[in-house]
Amino acid sequence: MEKSDVEFKKLNISIFSLNYFIQGLNQSMFAVIVPIYLILELKTVASEDIALLTSTVLLPFAIKFVYGILSDKFSFKKLGRRKPWIIGPISISGLLWVILPFIITPKSVFMTFLISGVFIILGVAIADTAIDGLILDICPKEQLGRTQGICWGIRSVGIITGGPLIVAIYLLVGGNIEVIFIGLGIVMISTSLTILFIKEIITPKDIDIIANLKLIFGKAKNWKVYIYSLFNSFVDGVIFVFLSLYIIIQTPLLGAEGATIKILSTNTNLYTANAFISFIIGLGVIVGSLIGGYISDLKSRKISVYASLLITCSSLLLLLIPVPIPILILFAFLVGSSSGWRTSSFSAVIGQISTQYPKVASTYYATCNSFANIGAVLGLQITGFLFASLIGFDSYMIYSIIFLFMAFLSIIGIIPFRTINAEEYELNLDEKK
């Protein structure tokens, strides 16, 4: 079945979005829920141990191009080359969540989560790459920006709101976190099976991976795209990890004691506040994703990218203004919107360029995302360095410097993007001239 013979249905977007949300939920589990679980089980967990766990577990996302090779090269008869790499890895990851409560012991809890976490996120990353490839295979190029914008937006919502959502479910089930682990595993396996409702196209079987890798990495023009990808995600870690904390610090909930672990463990109002702020940021991500995808597909991808970077820079600068909390939350919505907009326009650009390599589209797309993930990690490392270097300043000054620096980094992203030929990613360029 050729691409032109496949009808791209609205149901496809719903299925893709559902699977992307589950991906985000898994990342949120290891960023929010698992650290809390470890603290409750071990009583004393060093901050560096939590950092080690989170960074190690998320490492599989940094080598997504390897998984792109798998789904580009190896197919399984009637199931095709994408579906097996979605259903199989996610089912294994889900099964690991199901058996986790039965293999955890007080002495091995940390190492159990560290080792099993790597394999869980590995399965999620492989499936994520295959879904990206499936979208590139069947989605018409004039809908690519909107489709990927919606999917990435929903995935970001899963990352941001997953923690508060799971905490709410945790309270509903009487504080039994093991039920959450088992339930998440079952949900993962079930949602992965929805991919079976999507028709996959037939692709050539004589794919020379080595030759195509040389094509992808050997062209100077592709490295311009990779550098743009690197810069595009520098600020994402700050937005998803530190923005809520910054706003909470500005609230009167903490009083004069500040955001200490002791206060965070006793003041339950902070959990409610964090959930609300995360929800607002998540709404912003969705709105920004839709706007960015719409402009990318129906107006101009270049304009969409420029606008997203300018809005990212502007919204981060707005956070420097001392304003009442309601207005600060509005600024948080704008920051979330800028993230969604930036991601959807970025996805449209690299997605369109990926279609130039139909035999290894997933590998190319995944390579761009690998550089984006590296950029996000570098952004967090820079932020961590700034936090360490600015010890002694008050929290407002520290965050102001960080937001100012991140705004600077985001606007620099325009430079590598300008080096990319618009003919590589723009739709109907000749008609617009």
Order of alpha helices (4+ residues) and beta strands (2+ residues): alpha-alpha-alpha-alpha-alpha-alpha-alpha-alpha-alpha-alpha-alpha-alpha-alpha-alpha-alpha-alpha-alpha-alpha-alpha
